[in-house]
Amino acid sequence: MFAGDVPDGEGVFKSVDGSVYEGHFINGRRNGPGKLILANGAVYEGIFKDDELLTSQ
């Protein structure tokens, strides 16, 4: 979902660097539960706040 031109709500974002984020967005930033998969295969899953991983599962 989008609000204006930024992601807002639940969704998937694929970066040009090959990383993928699946989870919640608020005003275009990762916020709430989500999973970040980096291009090298590393996986970070937990609660995000303003694009930072606060707690991991």
MDTraj code that builds the backbone (N, CA, C; nanometers):
import mdtraj as md
import numpy as np

residues = "MET PHE ALA GLY ASP VAL PRO ASP GLY GLU GLY VAL PHE LYS SER VAL ASP GLY SER VAL TYR GLU GLY HIS PHE ILE ASN GLY ARG ARG ASN GLY PRO GLY LYS LEU ILE LEU ALA ASN GLY ALA VAL TYR GLU GLY ILE PHE LYS ASP ASP GLU LEU LEU THR SER GLN".split()
xyz = np.array([
    [0.0834, -0.1171, 0.0000],
    [0.0000, 0.0000, 0.0000],
    [0.0883, 0.1240, 0.0000],
    [0.0327, 0.2304, -0.0516],
    [0.1066, 0.3554, -0.0587],
    [0.0220, 0.4703, -0.0060],
    [0.0896, 0.5672, 0.0538],
    [0.0284, 0.6944, 0.0906],
    [0.1115, 0.8001, 0.0179],
    [0.0540, 0.8602, -0.0831],
    [0.1337, 0.9467, -0.1696],
    [0.2266, 0.8593, -0.2518],
    [0.3557, 0.8882, -0.2506],
    [0.4493, 0.8013, -0.3232],
    [0.5358, 0.7168, -0.2328],
    [0.5004, 0.7008, -0.1062],
    [0.5817, 0.6196, -0.0150],
    [0.5015, 0.5011, 0.0384],
    [0.5698, 0.3893, 0.0647],
    [0.5006, 0.2731, 0.1214],
    [0.4402, 0.3058, 0.2581],
    [0.3190, 0.2600, 0.2805],
    [0.2510, 0.2810, 0.4079],
    [0.1553, 0.1644, 0.4280],
    [0.1779, 0.0853, 0.5322],
    [0.0995, -0.0359, 0.5546],
    [0.1876, -0.1569, 0.5352],
    [0.1271, -0.2701, 0.5075],
    [0.2021, -0.3942, 0.4905],
    [0.2401, -0.4122, 0.3445],
    [0.3646, -0.4608, 0.3217],
    [0.4070, -0.4817, 0.1844],
    [0.5449, -0.5421, 0.1751],
    [0.5943, -0.5471, 0.0516],
    [0.7268, -0.6009, 0.0208],
    [0.8015, -0.4949, -0.0594],
    [0.9271, -0.4692, -0.0199],
    [1.0109, -0.3732, -0.0916],
    [1.1382, -0.4431, -0.1354],
    [1.1666, -0.4385, -0.2653],
    [1.2881, -0.4979, -0.3214],
    [1.3823, -0.3853, -0.3615],
    [1.5003, -0.3821, -0.2994],
    [1.5999, -0.2785, -0.3277],
    [1.6836, -0.3146, -0.4492],
    [1.7443, -0.2137, -0.5089],
    [1.8315, -0.2369, -0.6233],
    [1.9568, -0.3151, -0.5837],
    [1.9924, -0.3139, -0.4538],
    [2.1102, -0.3888, -0.4074],
    [2.0805, -0.5379, -0.3876],
    [1.9543, -0.5785, -0.4123],
    [1.9173, -0.7193, -0.4001],
    [1.8539, -0.7569, -0.2687],
    [1.8472, -0.6637, -0.1734],
    [1.7836, -0.6944, -0.0458],
    [1.6314, -0.6832, -0.0591],
    [1.5612, -0.7570, 0.0284],
    [1.4147, -0.7577, 0.0263],
    [1.3652, -0.7396, 0.1691],
    [1.2699, -0.6477, 0.1869],
    [1.2053, -0.6276, 0.3161],
    [1.0587, -0.6653, 0.3020],
    [1.0111, -0.7506, 0.3927],
    [0.8705, -0.7899, 0.3971],
    [0.8169, -0.7495, 0.5329],
    [0.7173, -0.6625, 0.5357],
    [0.6613, -0.6221, 0.6642],
    [0.5861, -0.4924, 0.6560],
    [0.5869, -0.4185, 0.7669],
    [0.5085, -0.2965, 0.7807],
    [0.5929, -0.1729, 0.7528],
    [0.5258, -0.0743, 0.6924],
    [0.5860, 0.0561, 0.6643],
    [0.4974, 0.1646, 0.7234],
    [0.5594, 0.2707, 0.7728],
    [0.4892, 0.3926, 0.8112],
    [0.5670, 0.5077, 0.7497],
    [0.4993, 0.5846, 0.6662],
    [0.5628, 0.6990, 0.5972],
    [0.6904, 0.6592, 0.5231],
    [0.6886, 0.5428, 0.4594],
    [0.8015, 0.5002, 0.3778],
    [0.9162, 0.4357, 0.4530],
    [0.9048, 0.4213, 0.5841],
    [1.0122, 0.3622, 0.6641],
    [0.9658, 0.2310, 0.7243],
    [1.0606, 0.1391, 0.7445],
    [1.0278, 0.0113, 0.8084],
    [0.9891, 0.0367, 0.9533],
    [0.8680, -0.0029, 0.9888],
    [0.8160, 0.0142, 1.1244],
    [0.7243, -0.1017, 1.1575],
    [0.7465, -0.1650, 1.2727],
    [0.6643, -0.2777, 1.3130],
    [0.7309, -0.4094, 1.2774],
    [0.6553, -0.5184, 1.2817],
    [0.7124, -0.6495, 1.2531],
    [0.7519, -0.6622, 1.1060],
    [0.8690, -0.7232, 1.0836],
    [0.9137, -0.7412, 0.9464],
    [1.0344, -0.8313, 0.9365],
    [1.0711, -0.8593, 0.8110],
    [1.1880, -0.9441, 0.7839],
    [1.2681, -0.8794, 0.6722],
    [1.3980, -0.8629, 0.6958],
    [1.4904, -0.8078, 0.5976],
    [1.5843, -0.9183, 0.5533],
    [1.5862, -0.9452, 0.4246],
    [1.6746, -1.0469, 0.3676],
    [1.7760, -0.9730, 0.2803],
    [1.9021, -0.9780, 0.3195],
    [2.0068, -0.9111, 0.2432],
    [2.0463, -0.9933, 0.1221],
    [2.1111, -0.9294, 0.0265],
    [2.1533, -0.9971, -0.0963],
    [2.2488, -1.1126, -0.0677],
    [2.3242, -1.1056, 0.0431],
    [2.4193, -1.2118, 0.0760],
    [2.3526, -1.3291, 0.1480],
    [2.2184, -1.3201, 0.1687],
    [2.1443, -1.4287, 0.2318],
    [2.1200, -1.4110, 0.3801],
    [2.1819, -1.3114, 0.4429],
    [2.1586, -1.2856, 0.5858],
    [2.0134, -1.2418, 0.6065],
    [1.9527, -1.2927, 0.7132],
    [1.8119, -1.2628, 0.7419],
    [1.8014, -1.1973, 0.8789],
    [1.7293, -1.0848, 0.8843],
    [1.7030, -1.0133, 1.0082],
    [1.5518, -1.0024, 1.0221],
    [1.4983, -1.0594, 1.1305],
    [1.3545, -1.0611, 1.1510],
    [1.3235, -1.0124, 1.2915],
    [1.2240, -0.9256, 1.3026],
    [1.1847, -0.8746, 1.4333],
    [1.1035, -0.7486, 1.4202],
    [1.1201, -0.6595, 1.5171],
    [1.0464, -0.5337, 1.5207],
    [1.1390, -0.4209, 1.4745],
    [1.0935, -0.3463, 1.3752],
    [1.1683, -0.2334, 1.3206],
    [1.1055, -0.1029, 1.3660],
    [1.1896, -0.0008, 1.3836],
    [1.1436, 0.1351, 1.4153],
    [1.2282, 0.2317, 1.3364],
    [1.1655, 0.3091, 1.2500],
    [1.2355, 0.4071, 1.1664],
    [1.3549, 0.3442, 1.0940],
    [1.3324, 0.2302, 1.0306],
    [1.4307, 0.1569, 0.9494],
    [1.5370, 0.0818, 1.0294],
    [1.5330, 0.0877, 1.1612],
    [1.6303, 0.0163, 1.2451],
    [1.5659, -0.1055, 1.3092],
    [1.6385, -0.2170, 1.3154],
    [1.5899, -0.3361, 1.3826],
    [1.6080, -0.3192, 1.5326],
    [1.4973, -0.3173, 1.6077],
    [1.5021, -0.2985, 1.7524],
    [1.5163, -0.4308, 1.8259],
    [1.4322, -0.5271, 1.7908],
    [1.4352, -0.6573, 1.8554],
    [1.4316, -0.7655, 1.7493],
    [1.5098, -0.8674, 1.7662],
    [1.5108, -0.9764, 1.6684],
    [1.4452, -1.1001, 1.7280],
    [1.3956, -1.1845, 1.6379],
    [1.3285, -1.3070, 1.6803],
    [1.4180, -1.4258, 1.6563],
])
top = md.Topology()
chain = top.add_chain()
for i, resn in enumerate(residues, 1):
    res = top.add_residue(resn, chain, resSeq=i)
    for name in ("N", "CA", "C"):
        top.add_atom(name, md.element.get_by_symbol(name[0]), res)
traj = md.Trajectory(xyz[None], top)
